[in-house]
Amino acid sequence: MNNNVQRHIITILLDNEVGALARVAGLFAARGYNIDSLSVAATADPSQSRLTLTTAGDAAVLIQVVNQLRKLVDVQEVQDLTGQLHLESELLIVNVRYPEGQSDAVDACLYRHRAFPVAVNGDISSIQFAGTGEAVRAFLHDIEAVAEVLVLARSGTAAVHLH
């Protein structure tokens, strides 16, 4: 891997207009950047959304992409949170089945990671966990050691700059 490649978290405040999200994604695709994670939702102002995406790439090229994002008519604000003080989190919901006698091991894993079951049906539990991408990966690794993962869903990263 190129030494200049690093993970970037970009937040974009944009107008809720048809095609705005496609134009943002198109800028990354045109430069050959893969969007690893994408999360978008309305803000307190329903006419605007906050889009948070993660990508990996060369910082110099990403600066060009960020500058081009700022020129899009629907974009109100762009921040690259990489290297800045910020809070980030993603949500994981996972259905697991655990063998008889493993409930204590599953409970211990949930306790260690501060995850919790949101539904239980016999030997299948639906578990919710929120944390950084790294924390989600660690939780998945640990839960897979004590239970069978049946299905999982992960949100994209949500992030805000801390002042």
C-alpha positions as CSV (number, residue, x, y, z in Angstrom):
1,M,0.0,0.0,0.0
2,N,1.2,3.5,-0.8
3,N,2.5,5.3,2.3
4,N,0.6,8.4,1.4
5,V,-2.8,6.6,1.6
6,Q,-4.7,7.2,4.7
7,R,-8.3,7.1,6.0
8,H,-10.3,10.3,5.7
9,I,-13.6,11.3,7.2
10,I,-15.4,14.0,5.2
11,T,-18.5,15.7,6.4
12,I,-20.7,17.7,4.0
13,L,-23.6,19.9,4.7
14,L,-25.7,20.0,1.6
15,D,-29.2,21.1,0.4
16,N,-31.9,18.5,0.1
17,E,-32.1,18.6,-3.6
18,V,-32.7,15.9,-6.2
19,G,-29.3,14.7,-7.4
20,A,-27.2,16.3,-4.8
21,L,-26.0,13.0,-3.3
22,A,-25.2,11.6,-6.8
23,R,-23.1,14.7,-7.7
24,V,-21.0,14.3,-4.5
25,A,-20.5,10.5,-5.1
26,G,-19.7,11.3,-8.7
27,L,-16.8,13.5,-7.8
28,F,-15.2,10.6,-5.8
29,A,-15.9,8.0,-8.5
30,A,-14.4,10.3,-11.2
31,R,-11.1,10.4,-9.2
32,G,-11.1,6.7,-8.6
33,Y,-11.9,6.9,-4.9
34,N,-14.0,4.2,-3.3
35,I,-16.4,5.5,-0.6
36,D,-16.0,3.0,2.2
37,S,-18.9,4.3,4.3
38,L,-21.7,6.7,3.6
39,S,-24.2,8.1,6.0
40,V,-26.7,10.9,5.2
41,A,-29.7,12.3,7.1
42,A,-31.6,15.5,7.5
43,T,-30.3,18.0,10.0
44,A,-32.4,20.1,12.4
45,D,-33.1,22.2,9.3
46,P,-35.1,19.9,7.0
47,S,-33.9,21.7,3.9
48,Q,-30.4,20.5,4.6
49,S,-28.7,17.1,5.2
50,R,-25.4,16.1,6.7
51,L,-23.5,13.6,4.7
52,T,-20.5,11.8,6.3
53,L,-18.3,9.6,4.2
54,T,-15.1,7.7,4.8
55,T,-12.5,7.0,2.1
56,A,-8.9,6.1,1.8
57,G,-6.5,7.9,-0.4
58,D,-3.6,10.2,-1.0
59,A,-4.1,13.5,1.0
60,A,-3.0,15.7,-1.9
61,V,-5.5,14.3,-4.3
62,L,-8.2,14.3,-1.6
63,I,-7.6,18.0,-1.1
64,Q,-8.5,18.5,-4.8
65,V,-11.7,16.5,-4.4
66,V,-12.7,18.6,-1.3
67,N,-12.0,21.8,-3.2
68,Q,-14.2,20.6,-6.0
69,L,-16.9,19.6,-3.5
70,R,-17.0,23.2,-2.2
71,K,-17.8,24.4,-5.7
72,L,-21.0,22.3,-6.1
73,V,-24.1,24.5,-5.9
74,D,-25.9,22.2,-3.4
75,V,-22.9,22.0,-1.0
76,Q,-22.9,24.5,1.9
77,E,-19.9,23.3,4.0
78,V,-17.2,20.6,3.7
79,Q,-14.9,19.5,6.4
80,D,-12.1,16.8,6.3
81,L,-12.1,15.7,9.9
82,T,-8.9,13.7,9.4
83,G,-6.4,14.7,12.1
84,Q,-8.9,17.0,13.8
85,L,-10.6,16.5,17.1
86,H,-13.9,14.7,16.3
87,L,-16.5,12.2,17.5
88,E,-17.4,9.3,15.2
89,S,-19.6,6.4,15.6
90,E,-21.4,3.7,13.6
91,L,-24.3,1.4,14.5
92,L,-24.2,-2.4,14.2
93,I,-27.3,-4.6,14.5
94,V,-26.5,-8.3,14.5
95,N,-28.6,-11.5,14.8
96,V,-26.7,-14.3,16.5
97,R,-27.5,-17.9,17.5
98,Y,-25.6,-19.3,20.4
99,P,-25.3,-23.0,21.3
100,E,-26.8,-24.3,24.5
101,G,-24.5,-23.4,27.5
102,Q,-22.9,-20.4,25.7
103,S,-25.3,-17.7,27.1
104,D,-22.8,-16.7,29.8
105,A,-20.0,-16.3,27.2
106,V,-22.3,-14.2,25.0
107,D,-23.4,-12.1,28.0
108,A,-19.8,-11.5,29.0
109,C,-19.0,-10.4,25.5
110,L,-21.9,-8.0,25.5
111,Y,-20.8,-6.6,28.9
112,R,-17.2,-6.1,27.8
113,H,-18.2,-4.2,24.7
114,R,-21.2,-2.4,26.2
115,A,-23.5,-4.0,23.6
116,F,-27.0,-5.0,24.4
117,P,-29.7,-7.4,23.2
118,V,-32.8,-5.6,21.7
119,A,-34.8,-8.8,21.0
120,V,-34.5,-12.4,22.1
121,N,-36.3,-15.3,20.5
122,G,-35.2,-18.7,21.8
123,D,-31.5,-19.1,21.0
124,I,-31.4,-16.2,18.7
125,S,-30.6,-12.7,19.9
126,S,-30.7,-9.4,18.0
127,I,-27.9,-7.3,19.4
128,Q,-27.2,-3.6,19.1
129,F,-23.7,-2.0,19.3
130,A,-22.4,1.5,18.6
131,G,-18.8,2.6,18.4
132,T,-16.0,3.5,16.0
133,G,-15.4,1.2,13.0
134,E,-12.5,-0.3,14.9
135,A,-14.7,-1.0,17.9
136,V,-17.3,-2.6,15.7
137,R,-14.7,-4.9,14.1
138,A,-13.4,-5.8,17.6
139,F,-16.9,-6.6,18.8
140,L,-17.7,-8.7,15.7
141,H,-14.5,-10.7,16.2
142,D,-15.3,-11.4,19.8
143,I,-19.0,-12.3,19.3
144,E,-18.1,-14.6,16.4
145,A,-15.9,-16.6,18.9
146,V,-18.9,-17.4,21.1
147,A,-21.9,-17.3,18.8
148,E,-23.0,-17.9,15.2
149,V,-23.6,-14.6,13.3
150,L,-26.7,-15.1,11.2
151,V,-27.1,-11.6,9.7
152,L,-25.7,-8.2,10.4
153,A,-26.3,-4.6,9.3
154,R,-23.9,-1.7,9.8
155,S,-24.6,2.0,9.3
156,G,-22.1,4.3,7.8
157,T,-19.9,6.4,10.0
158,A,-21.5,9.5,11.5
159,A,-19.0,12.1,12.7
160,V,-18.9,15.7,14.0
161,H,-16.1,18.1,14.7
162,L,-15.6,18.8,18.4
163,H,-15.0,22.4,19.2
